[in-house]
Amino acid sequence: MLIRPFGDDSMRLDNLLGKRAEEGIHVYVMVFKDIVQVVGLNSWHTKVKLLTKSPNKKNIKVIRHPDHSVVPGTESSFLYS
């Protein structure tokens, strides 16, 4: 079992990814693009916060998936799980 120190912010995932990105490692993150009225995970906030963790090198790339716009003739993204 992984036990992290709860009083130390250096062990948070966003801080760990930011530290590695500043060391020159390319970090790619894909998060679920939530439907605000339904889920409310605030994936936009997650994207913005992760991008600010590597301001000098810009080695963190974040994409939000899927796009929930319904195009006629295609399947709806609401079937995505």
PDB file of N, CA, C and O in Angstrom:
ATOM      1  N   MET A   1       0.841  -1.165   0.000  1.00  0.00           N
ATOM      2  CA  MET A   1       0.000   0.000   0.000  1.00  0.00           C
ATOM      3  C   MET A   1       0.894   1.239   0.000  1.00  0.00           C
ATOM      4  O   MET A   1       1.872   1.323   0.744  1.00  0.00           O
ATOM      5  N   LEU A   2       0.536   2.190  -0.848  1.00  0.00           N
ATOM      6  CA  LEU A   2       1.268   3.444  -0.935  1.00  0.00           C
ATOM      7  C   LEU A   2       0.734   4.413   0.105  1.00  0.00           C
ATOM      8  O   LEU A   2      -0.448   4.756   0.097  1.00  0.00           O
ATOM      9  N   ILE A   3       1.597   4.846   0.987  1.00  0.00           N
ATOM     10  CA  ILE A   3       1.210   5.821   2.003  1.00  0.00           C
ATOM     11  C   ILE A   3       2.060   7.066   1.780  1.00  0.00           C
ATOM     12  O   ILE A   3       3.284   7.036   1.905  1.00  0.00           O
ATOM     13  N   ARG A   4       1.383   8.157   1.450  1.00  0.00           N
ATOM     14  CA  ARG A   4       2.086   9.406   1.205  1.00  0.00           C
ATOM     15  C   ARG A   4       1.957  10.312   2.415  1.00  0.00           C
ATOM     16  O   ARG A   4       0.953  10.251   3.125  1.00  0.00           O
ATOM     17  N   PRO A   5       2.950  11.149   2.662  1.00  0.00           N
ATOM     18  CA  PRO A   5       2.814  12.108   3.760  1.00  0.00           C
ATOM     19  C   PRO A   5       1.737  13.140   3.418  1.00  0.00           C
ATOM     20  O   PRO A   5       1.800  13.783   2.370  1.00  0.00           O
ATOM     21  N   PHE A   6       0.763  13.293   4.293  1.00  0.00           N
ATOM     22  CA  PHE A   6      -0.368  14.165   3.990  1.00  0.00           C
ATOM     23  C   PHE A   6      -0.066  15.638   4.186  1.00  0.00           C
ATOM     24  O   PHE A   6      -0.796  16.479   3.663  1.00  0.00           O
ATOM     25  N   GLY A   7       0.965  15.976   4.908  1.00  0.00           N
ATOM     26  CA  GLY A   7       1.286  17.376   5.142  1.00  0.00           C
ATOM     27  C   GLY A   7       2.247  17.953   4.121  1.00  0.00           C
ATOM     28  O   GLY A   7       2.585  19.135   4.190  1.00  0.00           O
ATOM     29  N   ASP A   8       2.695  17.135   3.170  1.00  0.00           N
ATOM     30  CA  ASP A   8       3.712  17.547   2.207  1.00  0.00           C
ATOM     31  C   ASP A   8       3.089  17.650   0.816  1.00  0.00           C
ATOM     32  O   ASP A   8       2.694  16.637   0.239  1.00  0.00           O
ATOM     33  N   ASP A   9       3.000  18.865   0.276  1.00  0.00           N
ATOM     34  CA  ASP A   9       2.404  19.059  -1.049  1.00  0.00           C
ATOM     35  C   ASP A   9       3.301  18.600  -2.187  1.00  0.00           C
ATOM     36  O   ASP A   9       2.841  18.523  -3.326  1.00  0.00           O
ATOM     37  N   SER A  10       4.560  18.294  -1.919  1.00  0.00           N
ATOM     38  CA  SER A  10       5.455  17.861  -2.991  1.00  0.00           C
ATOM     39  C   SER A  10       5.089  16.489  -3.533  1.00  0.00           C
ATOM     40  O   SER A  10       5.552  16.110  -4.609  1.00  0.00           O
ATOM     41  N   MET A  11       4.270  15.740  -2.813  1.00  0.00           N
ATOM     42  CA  MET A  11       3.881  14.405  -3.256  1.00  0.00           C
ATOM     43  C   MET A  11       2.564  14.406  -4.040  1.00  0.00           C
ATOM     44  O   MET A  11       2.096  13.344  -4.451  1.00  0.00           O
ATOM     45  N   ARG A  12       1.967  15.568  -4.252  1.00  0.00           N
ATOM     46  CA  ARG A  12       0.746  15.627  -5.058  1.00  0.00           C
ATOM     47  C   ARG A  12       1.083  15.360  -6.517  1.00  0.00           C
ATOM     48  O   ARG A  12       2.171  15.709  -6.977  1.00  0.00           O
ATOM     49  N   LEU A  13       0.163  14.745  -7.244  1.00  0.00           N
ATOM     50  CA  LEU A  13       0.414  14.355  -8.627  1.00  0.00           C
ATOM     51  C   LEU A  13       0.746  15.550  -9.508  1.00  0.00           C
ATOM     52  O   LEU A  13       1.656  15.463 -10.333  1.00  0.00           O
ATOM     53  N   ASP A  14       0.038  16.658  -9.360  1.00  0.00           N
ATOM     54  CA  ASP A  14       0.316  17.823 -10.201  1.00  0.00           C
ATOM     55  C   ASP A  14       1.709  18.380  -9.943  1.00  0.00           C
ATOM     56  O   ASP A  14       2.381  18.820 -10.876  1.00  0.00           O
ATOM     57  N   ASN A  15       2.148  18.367  -8.693  1.00  0.00           N
ATOM     58  CA  ASN A  15       3.496  18.848  -8.377  1.00  0.00           C
ATOM     59  C   ASN A  15       4.569  17.894  -8.886  1.00  0.00           C
ATOM     60  O   ASN A  15       5.615  18.338  -9.359  1.00  0.00           O
ATOM     61  N   LEU A  16       4.325  16.596  -8.795  1.00  0.00           N
ATOM     62  CA  LEU A  16       5.285  15.616  -9.319  1.00  0.00           C
ATOM     63  C   LEU A  16       5.423  15.741 -10.833  1.00  0.00           C
ATOM     64  O   LEU A  16       6.536  15.712 -11.359  1.00  0.00           O
ATOM     65  N   LEU A  17       4.298  15.878 -11.535  1.00  0.00           N
ATOM     66  CA  LEU A  17       4.350  16.028 -12.992  1.00  0.00           C
ATOM     67  C   LEU A  17       5.030  17.338 -13.385  1.00  0.00           C
ATOM     68  O   LEU A  17       5.799  17.370 -14.346  1.00  0.00           O
ATOM     69  N   GLY A  18       4.756  18.413 -12.654  1.00  0.00           N
ATOM     70  CA  GLY A  18       5.397  19.693 -12.932  1.00  0.00           C
ATOM     71  C   GLY A  18       6.897  19.649 -12.725  1.00  0.00           C
ATOM     72  O   GLY A  18       7.652  20.235 -13.501  1.00  0.00           O
ATOM     73  N   LYS A  19       7.331  18.959 -11.687  1.00  0.00           N
ATOM     74  CA  LYS A  19       8.764  18.836 -11.410  1.00  0.00           C
ATOM     75  C   LYS A  19       9.467  18.072 -12.528  1.00  0.00           C
ATOM     76  O   LYS A  19      10.534  18.477 -12.989  1.00  0.00           O
ATOM     77  N   ARG A  20       8.865  16.970 -12.958  1.00  0.00           N
ATOM     78  CA  ARG A  20       9.466  16.177 -14.042  1.00  0.00           C
ATOM     79  C   ARG A  20       9.453  16.954 -15.357  1.00  0.00           C
ATOM     80  O   ARG A  20      10.397  16.855 -16.141  1.00  0.00           O
ATOM     81  N   ALA A  21       8.402  17.720 -15.604  1.00  0.00           N
ATOM     82  CA  ALA A  21       8.324  18.508 -16.832  1.00  0.00           C
ATOM     83  C   ALA A  21       9.410  19.573 -16.865  1.00  0.00           C
ATOM     84  O   ALA A  21       9.995  19.826 -17.919  1.00  0.00           O
ATOM     85  N   GLU A  22       9.686  20.194 -15.737  1.00  0.00           N
ATOM     86  CA  GLU A  22      10.749  21.197 -15.677  1.00  0.00           C
ATOM     87  C   GLU A  22      12.134  20.569 -15.828  1.00  0.00           C
ATOM     88  O   GLU A  22      13.091  21.260 -16.177  1.00  0.00           O
ATOM     89  N   GLU A  23      12.245  19.265 -15.567  1.00  0.00           N
ATOM     90  CA  GLU A  23      13.511  18.556 -15.771  1.00  0.00           C
ATOM     91  C   GLU A  23      13.700  18.145 -17.227  1.00  0.00           C
ATOM     92  O   GLU A  23      14.747  17.606 -17.585  1.00  0.00           O
ATOM     93  N   GLY A  24      12.701  18.392 -18.069  1.00  0.00           N
ATOM     94  CA  GLY A  24      12.839  18.108 -19.491  1.00  0.00           C
ATOM     95  C   GLY A  24      12.038  16.923 -20.002  1.00  0.00           C
ATOM     96  O   GLY A  24      12.126  16.586 -21.182  1.00  0.00           O
ATOM     97  N   ILE A  25      11.265  16.290 -19.143  1.00  0.00           N
ATOM     98  CA  ILE A  25      10.458  15.144 -19.555  1.00  0.00           C
ATOM     99  C   ILE A  25       9.129  15.651 -20.106  1.00  0.00           C
ATOM    100  O   ILE A  25       8.483  16.503 -19.496  1.00  0.00           O
ATOM    101  N   HIS A  26       8.725  15.125 -21.261  1.00  0.00           N
ATOM    102  CA  HIS A  26       7.440  15.495 -21.852  1.00  0.00           C
ATOM    103  C   HIS A  26       6.334  14.709 -21.161  1.00  0.00           C
ATOM    104  O   HIS A  26       6.398  13.483 -21.066  1.00  0.00           O
ATOM    105  N   VAL A  27       5.326  15.417 -20.682  1.00  0.00           N
ATOM    106  CA  VAL A  27       4.210  14.805 -19.962  1.00  0.00           C
ATOM    107  C   VAL A  27       2.939  15.037 -20.772  1.00  0.00           C
ATOM    108  O   VAL A  27       2.605  16.171 -21.114  1.00  0.00           O
ATOM    109  N   TYR A  28       2.241  13.952 -21.073  1.00  0.00           N
ATOM    110  CA  TYR A  28       0.983  14.023 -21.811  1.00  0.00           C
ATOM    111  C   TYR A  28      -0.126  13.480 -20.925  1.00  0.00           C
ATOM    112  O   TYR A  28      -0.024  12.374 -20.393  1.00  0.00           O
ATOM    113  N   VAL A  29      -1.188  14.264 -20.770  1.00  0.00           N
ATOM    114  CA  VAL A  29      -2.294  13.882 -19.898  1.00  0.00           C
ATOM    115  C   VAL A  29      -3.596  14.001 -20.690  1.00  0.00           C
ATOM    116  O   VAL A  29      -3.831  14.999 -21.373  1.00  0.00           O
ATOM    117  N   MET A  30      -4.437  12.972 -20.590  1.00  0.00           N
ATOM    118  CA  MET A  30      -5.761  13.038 -21.183  1.00  0.00           C
ATOM    119  C   MET A  30      -6.782  12.896 -20.060  1.00  0.00           C
ATOM    120  O   MET A  30      -6.759  11.923 -19.307  1.00  0.00           O
ATOM    121  N   VAL A  31      -7.671  13.870 -19.956  1.00  0.00           N
ATOM    122  CA  VAL A  31      -8.715  13.828 -18.934  1.00  0.00           C
ATOM    123  C   VAL A  31     -10.078  13.798 -19.619  1.00  0.00           C
ATOM    124  O   VAL A  31     -10.228  14.264 -20.748  1.00  0.00           O
ATOM    125  N   PHE A  32     -11.051  13.253 -18.933  1.00  0.00           N
ATOM    126  CA  PHE A  32     -12.413  13.172 -19.449  1.00  0.00           C
ATOM    127  C   PHE A  32     -13.014  14.566 -19.498  1.00  0.00           C
ATOM    128  O   PHE A  32     -13.053  15.269 -18.488  1.00  0.00           O
ATOM    129  N   LYS A  33     -13.484  14.963 -20.675  1.00  0.00           N
ATOM    130  CA  LYS A  33     -14.125  16.270 -20.833  1.00  0.00           C
ATOM    131  C   LYS A  33     -15.552  16.155 -20.318  1.00  0.00           C
ATOM    132  O   LYS A  33     -16.431  15.620 -20.993  1.00  0.00           O
ATOM    133  N   ASP A  34     -15.761  16.653 -19.140  1.00  0.00           N
ATOM    134  CA  ASP A  34     -17.046  16.460 -18.471  1.00  0.00           C
ATOM    135  C   ASP A  34     -18.148  17.339 -19.048  1.00  0.00           C
ATOM    136  O   ASP A  34     -17.894  18.352 -19.700  1.00  0.00           O
ATOM    137  N   ILE A  35     -19.362  16.922 -18.788  1.00  0.00           N
ATOM    138  CA  ILE A  35     -20.548  17.714 -19.098  1.00  0.00           C
ATOM    139  C   ILE A  35     -20.925  18.385 -17.779  1.00  0.00           C
ATOM    140  O   ILE A  35     -21.369  17.717 -16.845  1.00  0.00           O
ATOM    141  N   VAL A  36     -20.752  19.678 -17.704  1.00  0.00           N
ATOM    142  CA  VAL A  36     -20.868  20.407 -16.445  1.00  0.00           C
ATOM    143  C   VAL A  36     -22.225  20.193 -15.780  1.00  0.00           C
ATOM    144  O   VAL A  36     -22.303  20.087 -14.556  1.00  0.00           O
ATOM    145  N   GLN A  37     -23.278  20.130 -16.562  1.00  0.00           N
ATOM    146  CA  GLN A  37     -24.613  19.971 -15.999  1.00  0.00           C
ATOM    147  C   GLN A  37     -24.831  18.576 -15.416  1.00  0.00           C
ATOM    148  O   GLN A  37     -25.730  18.385 -14.597  1.00  0.00           O
ATOM    149  N   VAL A  38     -24.022  17.605 -15.826  1.00  0.00           N
ATOM    150  CA  VAL A  38     -24.232  16.222 -15.408  1.00  0.00           C
ATOM    151  C   VAL A  38     -23.203  15.772 -14.378  1.00  0.00           C
ATOM    152  O   VAL A  38     -23.565  15.261 -13.319  1.00  0.00           O
ATOM    153  N   VAL A  39     -21.917  15.960 -14.687  1.00  0.00           N
ATOM    154  CA  VAL A  39     -20.862  15.383 -13.850  1.00  0.00           C
ATOM    155  C   VAL A  39     -20.205  16.422 -12.949  1.00  0.00           C
ATOM    156  O   VAL A  39     -20.139  16.227 -11.735  1.00  0.00           O
ATOM    157  N   GLY A  40     -19.728  17.499 -13.509  1.00  0.00           N
ATOM    158  CA  GLY A  40     -19.113  18.552 -12.713  1.00  0.00           C
ATOM    159  C   GLY A  40     -17.733  18.224 -12.176  1.00  0.00           C
ATOM    160  O   GLY A  40     -17.413  18.573 -11.040  1.00  0.00           O
ATOM    161  N   LEU A  41     -16.902  17.550 -12.987  1.00  0.00           N
ATOM    162  CA  LEU A  41     -15.537  17.232 -12.555  1.00  0.00           C
ATOM    163  C   LEU A  41     -14.591  18.416 -12.697  1.00  0.00           C
ATOM    164  O   LEU A  41     -13.499  18.418 -12.130  1.00  0.00           O
ATOM    165  N   ASN A  42     -15.013  19.417 -13.454  1.00  0.00           N
ATOM    166  CA  ASN A  42     -14.227  20.622 -13.688  1.00  0.00           C
ATOM    167  C   ASN A  42     -12.901  20.296 -14.365  1.00  0.00           C
ATOM    168  O   ASN A  42     -11.831  20.637 -13.860  1.00  0.00           O
ATOM    169  N   SER A  43     -12.987  19.629 -15.517  1.00  0.00           N
ATOM    170  CA  SER A  43     -11.789  19.237 -16.248  1.00  0.00           C
ATOM    171  C   SER A  43     -11.042  20.442 -16.813  1.00  0.00           C
ATOM    172  O   SER A  43      -9.831  20.369 -17.022  1.00  0.00           O
ATOM    173  N   TRP A  44     -11.739  21.547 -17.063  1.00  0.00           N
ATOM    174  CA  TRP A  44     -11.055  22.751 -17.548  1.00  0.00           C
ATOM    175  C   TRP A  44     -10.095  23.273 -16.473  1.00  0.00           C
ATOM    176  O   TRP A  44      -8.970  23.666 -16.785  1.00  0.00           O
ATOM    177  N   HIS A  45     -10.526  23.278 -15.229  1.00  0.00           N
ATOM    178  CA  HIS A  45      -9.673  23.703 -14.118  1.00  0.00           C
ATOM    179  C   HIS A  45      -8.454  22.785 -14.010  1.00  0.00           C
ATOM    180  O   HIS A  45      -7.338  23.253 -13.785  1.00  0.00           O
ATOM    181  N   THR A  46      -8.670  21.489 -14.169  1.00  0.00           N
ATOM    182  CA  THR A  46      -7.566  20.527 -14.133  1.00  0.00           C
ATOM    183  C   THR A  46      -6.557  20.833 -15.226  1.00  0.00           C
ATOM    184  O   THR A  46      -5.350  20.821 -14.981  1.00  0.00           O
ATOM    185  N   LYS A  47      -7.042  21.106 -16.429  1.00  0.00           N
ATOM    186  CA  LYS A  47      -6.149  21.414 -17.550  1.00  0.00           C
ATOM    187  C   LYS A  47      -5.333  22.674 -17.279  1.00  0.00           C
ATOM    188  O   LYS A  47      -4.118  22.688 -17.477  1.00  0.00           O
ATOM    189  N   VAL A  48      -6.000  23.723 -16.828  1.00  0.00           N
ATOM    190  CA  VAL A  48      -5.309  24.995 -16.569  1.00  0.00           C
ATOM    191  C   VAL A  48      -4.253  24.830 -15.480  1.00  0.00           C
ATOM    192  O   VAL A  48      -3.135  25.326 -15.624  1.00  0.00           O
ATOM    193  N   LYS A  49      -4.592  24.143 -14.398  1.00  0.00           N
ATOM    194  CA  LYS A  49      -3.645  23.959 -13.295  1.00  0.00           C
ATOM    195  C   LYS A  49      -2.431  23.147 -13.722  1.00  0.00           C
ATOM    196  O   LYS A  49      -1.307  23.472 -13.337  1.00  0.00           O
ATOM    197  N   LEU A  50      -2.640  22.090 -14.516  1.00  0.00           N
ATOM    198  CA  LEU A  50      -1.511  21.287 -14.968  1.00  0.00           C
ATOM    199  C   LEU A  50      -0.616  22.074 -15.920  1.00  0.00           C
ATOM    200  O   LEU A  50       0.607  21.939 -15.866  1.00  0.00           O
ATOM    201  N   LEU A  51      -1.203  22.888 -16.785  1.00  0.00           N
ATOM    202  CA  LEU A  51      -0.396  23.674 -17.719  1.00  0.00           C
ATOM    203  C   LEU A  51       0.449  24.719 -17.000  1.00  0.00           C
ATOM    204  O   LEU A  51       1.526  25.070 -17.482  1.00  0.00           O
ATOM    205  N   THR A  52      -0.011  25.222 -15.861  1.00  0.00           N
ATOM    206  CA  THR A  52       0.769  26.224 -15.130  1.00  0.00           C
ATOM    207  C   THR A  52       1.908  25.605 -14.322  1.00  0.00           C
ATOM    208  O   THR A  52       2.728  26.333 -13.763  1.00  0.00           O
ATOM    209  N   LYS A  53       1.972  24.285 -14.254  1.00  0.00           N
ATOM    210  CA  LYS A  53       3.037  23.625 -13.491  1.00  0.00           C
ATOM    211  C   LYS A  53       4.357  23.594 -14.249  1.00  0.00           C
ATOM    212  O   LYS A  53       5.398  23.311 -13.656  1.00  0.00           O
ATOM    213  N   SER A  54       4.335  23.877 -15.545  1.00  0.00           N
ATOM    214  CA  SER A  54       5.563  23.901 -16.334  1.00  0.00           C
ATOM    215  C   SER A  54       5.608  25.171 -17.182  1.00  0.00           C
ATOM    216  O   SER A  54       5.557  25.096 -18.410  1.00  0.00           O
ATOM    217  N   PRO A  55       5.705  26.344 -16.535  1.00  0.00           N
ATOM    218  CA  PRO A  55       5.647  27.592 -17.299  1.00  0.00           C
ATOM    219  C   PRO A  55       6.896  27.862 -18.144  1.00  0.00           C
ATOM    220  O   PRO A  55       6.803  28.517 -19.182  1.00  0.00           O
ATOM    221  N   ASN A  56       8.052  27.371 -17.717  1.00  0.00           N
ATOM    222  CA  ASN A  56       9.292  27.664 -18.431  1.00  0.00           C
ATOM    223  C   ASN A  56       9.503  26.765 -19.643  1.00  0.00           C
ATOM    224  O   ASN A  56       9.788  27.251 -20.737  1.00  0.00           O
ATOM    225  N   LYS A  57       9.366  25.474 -19.452  1.00  0.00           N
ATOM    226  CA  LYS A  57       9.644  24.517 -20.522  1.00  0.00           C
ATOM    227  C   LYS A  57       8.417  24.161 -21.348  1.00  0.00           C
ATOM    228  O   LYS A  57       8.554  23.730 -22.493  1.00  0.00           O
ATOM    229  N   LYS A  58       7.225  24.330 -20.794  1.00  0.00           N
ATOM    230  CA  LYS A  58       5.973  23.985 -21.464  1.00  0.00           C
ATOM    231  C   LYS A  58       5.981  22.537 -21.950  1.00  0.00           C
ATOM    232  O   LYS A  58       5.612  22.258 -23.091  1.00  0.00           O
ATOM    233  N   ASN A  59       6.399  21.627 -21.088  1.00  0.00           N
ATOM    234  CA  ASN A  59       6.480  20.211 -21.434  1.00  0.00           C
ATOM    235  C   ASN A  59       5.244  19.422 -21.038  1.00  0.00           C
ATOM    236  O   ASN A  59       5.215  18.204 -21.214  1.00  0.00           O
ATOM    237  N   ILE A  60       4.229  20.079 -20.512  1.00  0.00           N
ATOM    238  CA  ILE A  60       2.997  19.375 -20.158  1.00  0.00           C
ATOM    239  C   ILE A  60       1.945  19.697 -21.212  1.00  0.00           C
ATOM    240  O   ILE A  60       1.636  20.861 -21.467  1.00  0.00           O
ATOM    241  N   LYS A  61       1.404  18.647 -21.816  1.00  0.00           N
ATOM    242  CA  LYS A  61       0.328  18.779 -22.799  1.00  0.00           C
ATOM    243  C   LYS A  61      -0.901  18.085 -22.228  1.00  0.00           C
ATOM    244  O   LYS A  61      -0.827  16.935 -21.795  1.00  0.00           O
ATOM    245  N   VAL A  62      -2.033  18.787 -22.229  1.00  0.00           N
ATOM    246  CA  VAL A  62      -3.272  18.232 -21.678  1.00  0.00           C
ATOM    247  C   VAL A  62      -4.351  18.308 -22.748  1.00  0.00           C
ATOM    248  O   VAL A  62      -4.581  19.359 -23.346  1.00  0.00           O
ATOM    249  N   ILE A  63      -5.009  17.175 -22.979  1.00  0.00           N
ATOM    250  CA  ILE A  63      -6.163  17.179 -23.861  1.00  0.00           C
ATOM    251  C   ILE A  63      -7.372  16.701 -23.073  1.00  0.00           C
ATOM    252  O   ILE A  63      -7.264  15.875 -22.167  1.00  0.00           O
ATOM    253  N   ARG A  64      -8.511  17.237 -23.439  1.00  0.00           N
ATOM    254  CA  ARG A  64      -9.778  16.824 -22.823  1.00  0.00           C
ATOM    255  C   ARG A  64     -10.575  16.087 -23.887  1.00  0.00           C
ATOM    256  O   ARG A  64     -10.750  16.594 -24.995  1.00  0.00           O
ATOM    257  N   HIS A  65     -11.051  14.911 -23.563  1.00  0.00           N
ATOM    258  CA  HIS A  65     -11.711  14.050 -24.543  1.00  0.00           C
ATOM    259  C   HIS A  65     -12.940  13.421 -23.917  1.00  0.00           C
ATOM    260  O   HIS A  65     -12.895  13.153 -22.717  1.00  0.00           O
ATOM    261  N   PRO A  66     -13.992  13.171 -24.591  1.00  0.00           N
ATOM    262  CA  PRO A  66     -14.322  13.474 -25.989  1.00  0.00           C
ATOM    263  C   PRO A  66     -15.017  14.824 -26.110  1.00  0.00           C
ATOM    264  O   PRO A  66     -15.431  15.425 -25.119  1.00  0.00           O
ATOM    265  N   ASP A  67     -15.130  15.280 -27.348  1.00  0.00           N
ATOM    266  CA  ASP A  67     -15.898  16.487 -27.605  1.00  0.00           C
ATOM    267  C   ASP A  67     -17.367  16.083 -27.654  1.00  0.00           C
ATOM    268  O   ASP A  67     -17.729  15.173 -28.400  1.00  0.00           O
ATOM    269  N   HIS A  68     -18.201  16.730 -26.890  1.00  0.00           N
ATOM    270  CA  HIS A  68     -19.588  16.305 -26.733  1.00  0.00           C
ATOM    271  C   HIS A  68     -20.553  16.928 -27.731  1.00  0.00           C
ATOM    272  O   HIS A  68     -21.767  16.831 -27.551  1.00  0.00           O
ATOM    273  N   SER A  69     -20.045  17.562 -28.771  1.00  0.00           N
ATOM    274  CA  SER A  69     -20.964  18.099 -29.773  1.00  0.00           C
ATOM    275  C   SER A  69     -21.482  16.945 -30.630  1.00  0.00           C
ATOM    276  O   SER A  69     -20.716  16.085 -31.066  1.00  0.00           O
ATOM    277  N   VAL A  70     -22.762  16.944 -30.856  1.00  0.00           N
ATOM    278  CA  VAL A  70     -23.380  15.868 -31.627  1.00  0.00           C
ATOM    279  C   VAL A  70     -23.433  16.278 -33.088  1.00  0.00           C
ATOM    280  O   VAL A  70     -24.046  17.284 -33.444  1.00  0.00           O
ATOM    281  N   VAL A  71     -22.783  15.487 -33.928  1.00  0.00           N
ATOM    282  CA  VAL A  71     -22.759  15.734 -35.361  1.00  0.00           C
ATOM    283  C   VAL A  71     -23.783  14.806 -36.010  1.00  0.00           C
ATOM    284  O   VAL A  71     -23.769  13.606 -35.740  1.00  0.00           O
ATOM    285  N   PRO A  72     -24.664  15.323 -36.852  1.00  0.00           N
ATOM    286  CA  PRO A  72     -25.656  14.458 -37.501  1.00  0.00           C
ATOM    287  C   PRO A  72     -24.989  13.331 -38.294  1.00  0.00           C
ATOM    288  O   PRO A  72     -24.038  13.559 -39.041  1.00  0.00           O
ATOM    289  N   GLY A  73     -25.498  12.128 -38.119  1.00  0.00           N
ATOM    290  CA  GLY A  73     -24.959  10.977 -38.837  1.00  0.00           C
ATOM    291  C   GLY A  73     -23.871  10.239 -38.085  1.00  0.00           C
ATOM    292  O   GLY A  73     -23.353   9.239 -38.581  1.00  0.00           O
ATOM    293  N   THR A  74     -23.512  10.707 -36.895  1.00  0.00           N
ATOM    294  CA  THR A  74     -22.489  10.022 -36.099  1.00  0.00           C
ATOM    295  C   THR A  74     -23.096   9.597 -34.772  1.00  0.00           C
ATOM    296  O   THR A  74     -24.166  10.062 -34.380  1.00  0.00           O
ATOM    297  N   GLU A  75     -22.400   8.718 -34.102  1.00  0.00           N
ATOM    298  CA  GLU A  75     -22.871   8.292 -32.788  1.00  0.00           C
ATOM    299  C   GLU A  75     -22.640   9.402 -31.768  1.00  0.00           C
ATOM    300  O   GLU A  75     -21.691  10.177 -31.887  1.00  0.00           O
ATOM    301  N   SER A  76     -23.482   9.468 -30.802  1.00  0.00           N
ATOM    302  CA  SER A  76     -23.359  10.467 -29.750  1.00  0.00           C
ATOM    303  C   SER A  76     -22.217  10.095 -28.811  1.00  0.00           C
ATOM    304  O   SER A  76     -21.979   8.914 -28.558  1.00  0.00           O
ATOM    305  N   SER A  77     -21.519  11.086 -28.301  1.00  0.00           N
ATOM    306  CA  SER A  77     -20.428  10.820 -27.361  1.00  0.00           C
ATOM    307  C   SER A  77     -20.947  10.454 -25.978  1.00  0.00           C
ATOM    308  O   SER A  77     -20.157  10.124 -25.094  1.00  0.00           O
ATOM    309  N   PHE A  78     -22.248  10.506 -25.776  1.00  0.00           N
ATOM    310  CA  PHE A  78     -22.800  10.142 -24.474  1.00  0.00           C
ATOM    311  C   PHE A  78     -22.710   8.645 -24.215  1.00  0.00           C
ATOM    312  O   PHE A  78     -22.930   8.190 -23.093  1.00  0.00           O
ATOM    313  N   LEU A  79     -22.385   7.877 -25.257  1.00  0.00           N
ATOM    314  CA  LEU A  79     -22.210   6.442 -25.089  1.00  0.00           C
ATOM    315  C   LEU A  79     -20.802   6.112 -24.615  1.00  0.00           C
ATOM    316  O   LEU A  79     -20.508   4.956 -24.310  1.00  0.00           O
ATOM    317  N   TYR A  80     -19.929   7.110 -24.547  1.00  0.00           N
ATOM    318  CA  TYR A  80     -18.542   6.921 -24.114  1.00  0.00           C
ATOM    319  C   TYR A  80     -18.515   6.645 -22.615  1.00  0.00           C
ATOM    320  O   TYR A  80     -19.193   7.317 -21.837  1.00  0.00           O
ATOM    321  N   SER A  81     -17.733   5.658 -22.221  1.00  0.00           N
ATOM    322  CA  SER A  81     -17.608   5.397 -20.785  1.00  0.00           C
ATOM    323  C   SER A  81     -16.178   5.100 -20.427  1.00  0.00           C
ATOM    324  O   SER A  81     -15.872   4.854 -19.260  1.00  0.00           O
TER     325      SER A  81
END
